[in-house]
């Protein structure tokens, strides 16, 4: 009678392999993962070998952390437990897909296939699906597959995907050849460079650095679902036998303080972001299992270490590709240098080693190590065995660990030479890698090129945590919010489908929704004052009733008193956008004219009313000044901003008054006038026949979610607007804001805000001057600058959102509108801008 082990675990699984690198394993594997996930299955993604980049694509495809399976790094006995752990974390998986490495039987040099894809497939008892590039062969593919299937009886090749077929005829020829071998063809993919991940000097570009990765993956998933038999793939995965093992458990590998001993969770900063993407998931799981709090810190964006940090882990990545961003973040570099000098336990691997050096090529780094780093033309890629010669933060004399190297840089000197730092490791020399001493180590620091998988050496995690518990908290930093994942540098983007309806708020986030540092929206960069928030909260008591017309008239009377006008000359509106709609509908305009470049909502409103506007486009060479003589006499409606958005041009009040004519309405948008220090060209306080003034409370008070504004003009004109205004369009909240901002307290706060804006604007314009970037003078809370085409898109890569200007008639993609922000936000943007611009066009 047979018995089933109590540890027996059913896990459908398969391994995706290839005859060699370059056949499309990553593309097909990610596509399979994504296609299966889109079927509603939980897919667990794994990678054979020490690779960090492919698991990033796996994570994007599955929504789960990508994981590695490498016998050299963790030992053969841990492969199945780690597979099962990944397949149950954070939720039980329906299927595990394992991407191979190099060719099916290629493993550690001199190791007879140790750590190869075939080796791991055997350990986890998984069937193999081959991916074969058939672009340069036809019937020979059958012979190659026959050899792969018969080379090792312990490896079961259960199917093949034919990749990069040149034509249906070509694919059919290969199908017939493979049919004779007895390997099922699961699908055929054609050539499609658009879904191939780009490469760089160390291999593929990480998914975190590709703004198009999610889009490309969606397309790939659709193609895989269409061209590969997913039911057959799942049938192969379900043919894998049950596994007789317990899942790996980080809590069994390290010791956490008992609940009776302490409830403290020491904080460990772990480098992340685009520049530091090489960290095994199990590393942070071990640290958390040992009772620590892991906080991700992005060296390209975070200004400081988290407050009270007691440990630092700097893993691998591409600091050489982000050296400018890392280097310009001097605050974090200084904080790190201070923490390391103060003895905060710090582990750095490869990229972390470069980051702690004094310089990387010409870019200043942290300076915590007496070494410099530089790019080289030589790739160091190898499995290594390393021994600790002296007591260090991680090692003990005579102890040996296994790891790997993966870099194209060198550090001089390559290792500590005694005194403050000893070598971190003594490496086993090989013909290709004769160097023995590597890295810098002490009782509180361990920095080297060697990547070590702590799941295979959990005592290293335990020693690190023990040192962290004993360390004093670092008080030099504070927790800061990262800017988030960045899009890749791209050519100037195409104009929106409907440019006139484009607004800056759509530019304040990356494609995945991650907020960018906002220089695109022209609102005051601070919360509303407490008295205004109190007014908004109090307005909630009135939401149970429609806004009473008597209250509306009382608010309009308060606004009138502020401007010294008659209450009949004031109309409350739901923001300036509503005002433009009312103007457009109030009369059957025959020749409406909008002065551009200008806020485009008047064009939208007039077009919707059936009377599209003509444009008078002012010129850059004239500073976008308005020449009243250029306005056609036939124009019965003229719309102009003052100061104009986006140019910031402040037109003389006399010039605007001169535009008035019998039977003509001149609409002056003063939405930003309350940000002008002396408002010397404002028209709100002086009634002018035939002239309408629009005011907004969105900008200076930073409340775009509360649509509140008002119109000032002749009573007969306002009566025409009221006649087409939607009943109760001005909400109770808007009425509360309109009333509160007329009080003396509001006027004092407005003056203070304007003074701050003047200071902030000076920081911005001085910085633009220092960078020799042309820009328009003015007093508005924004600046129109001309850094050149593509700069706005490139700045998004650094996490800054500037308003595109090519949606304004008269401007092109070489222009950007930059909102005035506090100096602490403006200076980093200027630093990034300076790194991107040179030889910009002049006005």
ZIVEN-V407172 format. One record per pair of residues at least 4 apart in sequence whose C-alpha atoms are under 8 Angstrom apart, sorted by the first residue. I is the first residue (numbers start at 1). GAP is how many residues later the second one is. Records with the same first field share a line. If there is no record, write none. Layout:
# ZIVEN-V407172
I: GAP, GAP
This chain:
# ZIVEN-V407172
4: 4
5: 239
7: 236, 237, 238, 239
8: 234, 235, 236, 237
9: 233, 234, 235, 236
10: 231, 232, 233
11: 82, 83, 84, 85, 227, 229, 230, 231, 232
12: 82, 83, 84, 222, 225, 226, 227, 228
13: 82, 83, 84, 85, 113, 114, 223, 224, 225, 227
14: 82, 83, 84, 112, 113, 114, 115, 222, 223, 226
15: 82, 83, 84, 85, 102, 106, 111, 112, 113, 114
16: 9, 13, 81, 82, 83, 84, 112, 113, 114, 115
17: 8, 82, 83, 84, 86, 87, 100, 111, 112, 113, 114
18: 5, 6, 7, 82, 84, 85, 86, 112, 113, 114
19: 4, 83, 84, 85, 111, 112, 113, 125, 129
20: 82, 83, 84
21: 4, 80, 81, 82
22: 111
23: 108, 109, 110, 140
24: 4, 107, 108, 109, 139
25: 4, 74, 75, 106
26: 4, 28, 73
27: 4, 168, 169, 170, 193
28: 4, 103, 196
29: 4, 29, 68, 69, 70
30: 4, 27, 28, 31, 187
31: 4, 30, 186, 189, 190, 192, 193
32: 4, 189, 192, 193, 198
33: 4, 10, 12, 25, 28, 29, 64, 188
34: 4, 27, 28, 183, 184, 187
35: 4, 186, 187, 189, 190
36: 4, 5, 6, 7, 194
37: 4, 5, 6, 24, 25
41: 52, 53, 54
42: 20, 49, 50, 51, 52, 53
43: 19, 21, 44, 50, 51, 52, 53, 54
44: 18, 20, 22, 42, 43, 49, 50, 51, 52, 53
45: 10, 13, 14, 17, 19, 20, 21, 22, 41, 51, 52, 53, 54
46: 9, 12, 20, 21, 22, 23, 37, 50, 51, 52, 53
47: 4, 7, 8, 19, 20, 21, 22, 51, 52, 53, 54
48: 20, 21, 22, 50, 51, 52, 53, 67, 68, 69, 72
49: 19, 20, 21, 51, 52, 66, 67
50: 18, 19, 20, 23, 354
51: 4, 17
52: 4, 225, 226, 227, 228
53: 4, 151, 152, 153, 154, 224, 225
54: 4, 150, 152
55: 4, 10, 11, 12, 13
56: 4, 9, 10, 150, 151, 152
57: 4, 9, 149, 150
58: 4, 6, 7, 8
59: 4, 5, 6, 7
60: 4, 147, 154
61: 156
64: 26
65: 216
66: 215
67: 19, 213, 214
68: 212
69: 10, 13, 14, 51
70: 4, 5, 6, 9, 45, 50
71: 4, 5, 6, 7, 8, 43, 44, 49
72: 4, 42, 43, 311, 330, 331
73: 329, 330, 331, 379, 380, 383
74: 4, 5, 379, 380, 381, 382, 383
75: 4, 381
76: 47
77: 4
78: 4, 170, 378
79: 4, 41, 44, 45
80: 4, 43, 44, 163, 165, 167
81: 4, 164, 165, 166, 167
82: 4, 165, 166
83: 4, 164
84: 4, 162, 163, 164
85: 4, 162, 163, 164
86: 4
87: 4, 5, 6, 8, 9
88: 4, 5
95: 139, 142
100: 4, 16, 17
101: 5, 15, 16
102: 4, 15
103: 14
104: 12, 13, 14, 44
105: 8, 11, 12, 13, 14
106: 7, 10, 11
107: 4, 5, 6, 7, 8, 9, 10
108: 4, 5, 6, 7, 8, 275
109: 4
113: 5, 6
114: 5
115: 4, 5
116: 4
117: 4
118: 4, 37
119: 4
120: 4
121: 4, 5, 6, 7, 34
122: 4, 32, 33
124: 119
125: 115, 116, 118
126: 30, 111, 114, 115
127: 28, 29, 30, 31, 109, 110, 112, 113
128: 27, 28, 29, 30, 31
129: 28, 29, 30, 31, 32
130: 27, 29, 30, 31
131: 29, 30, 31, 32
132: 9, 28, 29, 30, 31
133: 29, 30, 31, 32
134: 4, 7, 28, 29, 30, 31, 40
135: 28, 29, 30, 31
137: 4
138: 4, 32, 33, 35, 36, 39
139: 4, 34, 35, 37, 38, 39
140: 4, 37
141: 4, 33, 36, 37
142: 4, 32, 35, 36, 37, 38, 39
143: 4, 38
144: 4
145: 4, 33, 36
146: 4, 35
147: 4
148: 4, 9
149: 4, 6, 7, 8
157: 26
158: 25, 26, 78
159: 24, 25, 26, 27
160: 23, 24, 25, 26, 27
161: 24, 25, 26, 27, 28, 67
162: 9, 23, 25, 26, 27
163: 25, 26, 27, 28
164: 24, 25, 26, 27, 28
165: 5, 6, 23, 24, 25, 26
166: 4, 5, 24, 25
167: 4, 23
168: 4
169: 4
170: 4
171: 4, 17
172: 4
173: 4
174: 4
175: 4, 10
176: 4
177: 4
178: 4, 5, 6, 7
179: 4, 5, 6
186: 42, 43, 46, 47
187: 40, 41, 42
188: 39, 40
189: 34, 35, 38
192: 4
194: 22
195: 21, 22, 24, 25
197: 7, 8
198: 6, 7
199: 4, 5, 6
200: 4, 5
201: 207
202: 177, 204, 205, 206
205: 4, 5
206: 4, 71
207: 6
208: 65, 66, 69, 277, 278
209: 65, 276, 277, 278, 279
210: 277, 278
211: 275, 276, 277, 300
212: 4, 275, 276
213: 4
214: 4
215: 4
216: 4
217: 4
218: 4
219: 4
220: 4
221: 4
222: 4
223: 4
224: 4
225: 4, 5
229: 4
230: 4
231: 4
232: 4
233: 4
234: 4
235: 4
236: 4
249: 4
250: 4, 32, 35, 36, 39, 205
251: 4, 5, 35, 38, 39
253: 33, 205, 206
254: 32, 35, 36, 204, 205, 207, 208
255: 34, 35, 207
256: 33, 34, 35
257: 4, 5, 6, 33, 34
258: 4
259: 4
264: 27
265: 26, 27, 28
266: 25, 26, 27, 43, 44, 45, 202, 203
267: 25, 26, 27, 28, 41, 42, 43, 44
268: 24, 25, 26, 27, 41, 42, 43, 44, 45, 200
269: 25, 26, 27, 28, 36, 37, 40, 42, 43, 44
270: 24, 25, 26, 27, 42, 43, 44, 45
271: 5, 25, 26, 27, 28, 41, 42, 43, 44
272: 4, 5, 24, 25, 26, 27
273: 4, 24, 25, 26, 27, 211, 212
274: 24, 43, 44, 211, 212
275: 23, 24, 25, 42, 43, 44, 46, 47
276: 22, 38, 39, 40, 41, 42, 43, 75
277: 38, 39, 40, 41
278: 37, 38, 39
279: 4, 36, 37
280: 4, 173
281: 4
282: 4, 172, 173
283: 4, 170, 171, 172, 178
284: 4, 10
285: 4
286: 4, 168, 169, 172, 175
287: 4, 5, 6, 7, 174, 178
288: 4, 5, 6
290: 172, 175
292: 173
295: 11
297: 5, 8, 9, 185
298: 4, 184
299: 4, 27, 30, 33
300: 22, 25, 26, 27, 29
301: 24, 25, 28, 181, 182
302: 27, 30, 178, 179, 180
303: 26, 27, 28, 29, 177
304: 27, 28, 31, 32, 172, 173, 174, 175, 176
305: 4, 27, 30, 31, 171, 172, 173, 174
306: 171, 172, 173, 174
307: 167, 168, 169, 170, 171, 172
308: 165, 166, 167, 168, 169, 170
309: 164, 165, 166
310: 34, 35, 158, 159, 161, 162, 163, 164
311: 33, 34, 35, 157, 160
312: 32, 33, 34, 35
313: 33, 34, 35
314: 32, 33, 34, 35, 37, 38, 39
315: 32, 33, 34, 35, 36, 37
316: 33, 34, 35, 36, 135
317: 33, 34
318: 4, 33
319: 4, 7, 32, 35, 36
320: 40, 55
322: 4
323: 4, 37, 40
324: 4, 39, 511
325: 4, 473, 507
326: 4, 39
327: 6, 36, 37, 38
328: 500, 503
329: 4
330: 4
331: 4
332: 4
333: 4, 32, 33, 34
334: 4, 32
335: 4, 141, 142
336: 4, 30, 32
337: 4, 19, 29, 30, 31
338: 4, 138
339: 4, 5, 135, 137
340: 4, 5, 6, 28, 105
341: 27
343: 101, 102, 128
344: 100, 124, 127, 128, 129, 130
345: 48, 99, 100, 119, 122, 123, 126
346: 98, 99, 100, 101
347: 5, 98, 99, 100
348: 4, 5, 8, 98, 99, 100
349: 4, 98, 99, 100, 101, 102
350: 4, 55, 56, 57, 97, 98, 99, 100, 101
351: 4, 98
352: 4, 95
353: 4, 86, 94, 95, 96
354: 5, 6, 11, 18, 19, 57
355: 4, 5, 10, 11
356: 9, 10, 11, 12, 13
357: 8, 9, 10, 11, 12, 13, 14, 15, 16
358: 6, 7, 8, 9, 10, 11, 12, 13, 14, 15
359: 4, 5, 6, 7, 8, 12, 13, 14
360: 4, 5, 12, 13, 14, 15
361: 11, 12, 13, 14
369: 71
371: 40, 41, 42, 43
372: 39, 40, 41
373: 36, 37, 38, 39
374: 35, 36, 37
375: 33, 34, 35
376: 32, 33, 34
377: 31
378: 30, 31
379: 27, 28, 29, 30
380: 25, 26, 27, 28
381: 23, 24, 25, 26
382: 22, 23, 24
383: 19, 20, 21, 22
384: 18, 19, 20, 21, 43, 44, 66
385: 15, 16, 17, 18, 42, 43
386: 14, 15, 16, 17, 39, 40, 41, 42
387: 10, 11, 12, 13, 14, 38, 39, 40, 41
388: 4, 7, 8, 9, 10, 11, 12, 36, 37, 38
389: 7, 8, 9, 10, 34, 36, 37
390: 5, 6, 7, 8, 32
391: 4, 5, 6, 51, 52
392: 4, 32, 49, 50, 51, 52, 53, 54
393: 48, 49, 50, 51, 52, 53, 70, 71, 74
394: 52, 66, 69, 70
395: 4, 65
401: 51, 56
402: 50
403: 47, 48, 49, 50
404: 46, 47, 48
405: 44, 45, 46
406: 43
410: 4
414: 23, 24, 25
415: 7, 8, 9, 22, 23, 24, 25
416: 4, 5, 6, 7, 8, 22, 23, 24, 25
417: 4, 5, 6
418: 4, 5
420: 22
421: 19, 20, 21
422: 17, 18, 19, 20
423: 14, 15, 16, 17, 18
424: 13, 14, 15, 16, 17, 18, 22, 23, 24
425: 11, 12, 13, 14, 23
426: 10, 11, 12
427: 8, 9, 10, 11
428: 8
429: 4, 5, 6, 7
430: 4
438: 10, 11
439: 7, 8, 9, 10
440: 5, 6, 7, 8
441: 4, 5, 6
442: 4
444: 23
452: 5
453: 4
454: 4, 5, 6, 7
457: 4
458: 4
459: 4
460: 4
461: 4
462: 4
463: 4
464: 4
465: 4
466: 4
467: 4
483: 31, 32, 33, 34, 316
484: 30, 31, 32, 315
485: 25, 29
486: 24, 310, 311, 312, 313
487: 23, 24, 309, 310
488: 306, 309
489: 304, 305, 307, 308
490: 300, 303, 304
491: 299, 302
492: 297, 298, 299, 300, 301, 321
493: 297, 300
495: 4, 311, 312
496: 6, 311
498: 4
499: 308, 309
500: 100, 101, 103, 104, 307, 308
501: 99, 100, 103
502: 4, 305
503: 4
504: 4, 16, 17, 299, 300
505: 15, 16
507: 13, 294, 295, 296
508: 7, 8, 9, 10, 11, 12, 13, 293
509: 4, 5, 6, 7, 292
510: 4, 5, 6, 286
516: 280, 283, 284, 285
517: 282, 283, 284, 308
518: 282, 283, 284, 301
519: 281, 282, 283, 284, 299, 300, 301, 302
520: 281, 282, 283, 284, 297, 298, 299
521: 282, 298
522: 177, 259, 260, 297, 298
523: 175, 176, 177, 178, 179, 180, 181, 296
524: 175, 176, 177, 178, 297
525: 177, 296, 297
526: 176
527: 174, 175
528: 4, 5, 173, 174, 175
529: 4
530: 4
531: 4
532: 4, 205, 208, 209
533: 4
534: 4
535: 4, 201, 202, 205
536: 4, 197, 200, 201
537: 4
538: 4
539: 4, 193, 194, 197
540: 192, 193
542: 5, 190
543: 189
546: 182, 186
547: 4, 5, 181, 183, 184, 185
548: 4
549: 4
550: 4
551: 4
552: 4, 20, 183
553: 4, 14
554: 4
555: 4, 17, 180, 183, 184
556: 4, 11, 14, 15, 16
557: 4, 9, 10, 13
558: 4, 9, 181, 184
559: 4, 8, 11, 179, 180, 183
560: 4, 5, 6, 7, 9, 10
561: 4, 5, 6
562: 180
563: 121, 122
564: 121
565: 4, 120, 121, 122
566: 4
568: 146, 147
569: 142, 143, 144, 145, 146, 149
570: 140, 141, 142, 143, 145, 148
571: 139, 140, 141, 147, 151
572: 136, 137, 138, 139, 158
573: 5, 6, 134, 135, 136, 137, 138, 156, 157
574: 4, 5, 133, 134, 135, 136, 155, 156, 157, 160
575: 4, 121, 122, 123, 132, 133, 134, 135
576: 4, 93, 95, 118, 119, 120, 132, 133, 134
577: 4, 24, 25
578: 4
579: 4, 115, 131, 132
580: 4, 21, 22, 25
581: 4, 21, 24, 25
582: 4, 139, 140, 142, 143
583: 4, 138
584: 5, 18, 21, 22, 25, 27
585: 21, 24, 136, 139
586: 134, 135, 137, 138
588: 23
589: 22, 47, 48
590: 21, 45, 46
591: 22, 23, 43, 44, 45, 46
592: 19, 20, 21, 22, 43, 44, 45, 46
593: 20, 21, 22, 23, 42, 43, 44, 45, 46
594: 4, 8, 9, 19, 20, 21, 22, 44, 45, 46
595: 20, 21, 22, 23, 43, 44, 45, 46
596: 19, 20, 21, 22, 44, 212, 213, 214
597: 20, 21, 27, 47, 48, 49, 50, 211, 212, 213, 214
598: 42, 43, 46, 47, 48, 49, 210, 211
599: 42, 45, 46, 47, 209
600: 4, 208
601: 4
602: 4, 37
603: 4, 9, 10
604: 4
605: 4
606: 4, 5, 6, 7
607: 4, 5, 6
608: 4
616: 14, 15
617: 192, 193
618: 4, 6, 7, 8, 192
619: 4, 5, 6, 191
620: 4, 223
621: 222
623: 26, 153
624: 23, 25
625: 24, 26
626: 25
627: 4, 28
628: 27, 28, 30, 31
631: 4, 28
635: 29
636: 27, 28, 29
637: 27, 28, 29, 30
638: 26, 27, 28, 29
639: 27, 28, 29, 30
640: 4, 26, 27, 28, 29
641: 4, 27, 28, 29, 30
642: 6, 7, 8, 9, 26, 27, 28, 29, 30, 31, 40
643: 4, 5, 6, 7, 8, 26, 27, 29, 30, 136, 137
644: 4, 5, 6, 25
645: 4
646: 136, 137, 138, 159, 171
647: 129, 136, 137, 170
648: 128, 129, 130, 131, 132, 134, 135, 136
649: 127, 128, 129
650: 31, 128, 129
651: 4, 5, 30
652: 4, 29
653: 4, 28, 29, 30
654: 4
655: 4
656: 4
657: 31, 34
659: 7
660: 4, 5, 6, 29, 30, 31
661: 4, 29
662: 28
663: 27
664: 26
665: 25, 26, 27
666: 24, 25, 26
667: 24, 25, 26, 27
668: 23, 24, 25, 26
669: 24, 25, 26
670: 4, 12, 23, 24, 25, 26
671: 23, 24, 25, 26, 28
672: 4, 23, 24, 27, 28, 108, 109
673: 6, 9, 22, 107
674: 5, 26, 76, 80
675: 25, 78, 79, 82, 104, 105, 106
676: 78, 103, 104
677: 74, 77, 78, 81, 102
683: 4, 10
684: 9, 28
687: 4, 26, 27
688: 25
689: 24, 25
690: 23, 24
691: 22, 23
692: 19, 20, 21, 22
693: 18, 19, 20
694: 15, 16, 17, 18
695: 14, 15, 16
696: 12, 13, 14
697: 4, 5, 6, 10, 11, 12, 41
698: 4, 5, 6, 7, 8, 9, 10, 11
699: 4, 5
700: 50, 53
703: 4
706: 27, 28
707: 23, 27
708: 22, 26, 27, 29, 30
709: 29
711: 7
712: 6
713: 4, 5
714: 4
715: 4
716: 4
717: 4
718: 4
719: 4
720: 4
721: 4
725: 4
730: 4, 5
731: 4
732: 4
733: 4
734: 4
735: 4
736: 4
737: 4
738: 4
739: 4
740: 6
741: 5, 6
742: 4, 5
743: 4
744: 4
745: 4
746: 4
747: 4
748: 4
749: 4
750: 4
751: 4
752: 4
753: 4
754: 4
755: 4
756: 4
757: 4, 24, 63, 64
758: 4, 21
759: 4
760: 4, 60, 61, 62, 63
761: 4, 20, 21, 59, 60
762: 4
763: 4, 60, 63, 64
764: 4, 56, 59, 62, 63, 66
765: 4, 10, 18
766: 4
767: 4, 60, 63
768: 4, 5, 6, 7, 62
769: 4, 5
771: 63
773: 12, 13, 14, 67
774: 11, 12, 13, 66, 67, 68, 69
775: 8, 9, 10, 11, 68
776: 7, 8, 9
777: 6
778: 5
781: 38, 39
782: 35, 36, 37, 38
783: 34, 35, 36, 37
784: 31, 32, 33, 34
785: 30, 31, 32, 33
786: 28, 29, 30, 54, 55, 56, 57
787: 4, 27, 28, 29, 50, 53, 54
788: 25, 26, 27, 49, 52, 53
789: 24, 25, 26
790: 4, 23, 24
791: 4, 23, 42, 45, 46
792: 4, 9, 10, 11, 12, 24
793: 4
794: 4, 42
795: 4, 5, 6, 7, 34, 37, 38, 41
796: 4, 5, 6
798: 34
800: 29
802: 14, 15, 16, 17
803: 13, 14, 15
804: 9, 11, 12, 13
805: 6, 7, 8, 10, 11, 12
806: 4, 5, 6, 7, 8, 9
807: 4, 5
808: 4
811: 4
820: 6
821: 4, 5
822: 4
823: 4
824: 4
825: 4
826: 4
827: 4
828: 4
829: 4
830: 4
831: 4
832: 4
833: 4
834: 4
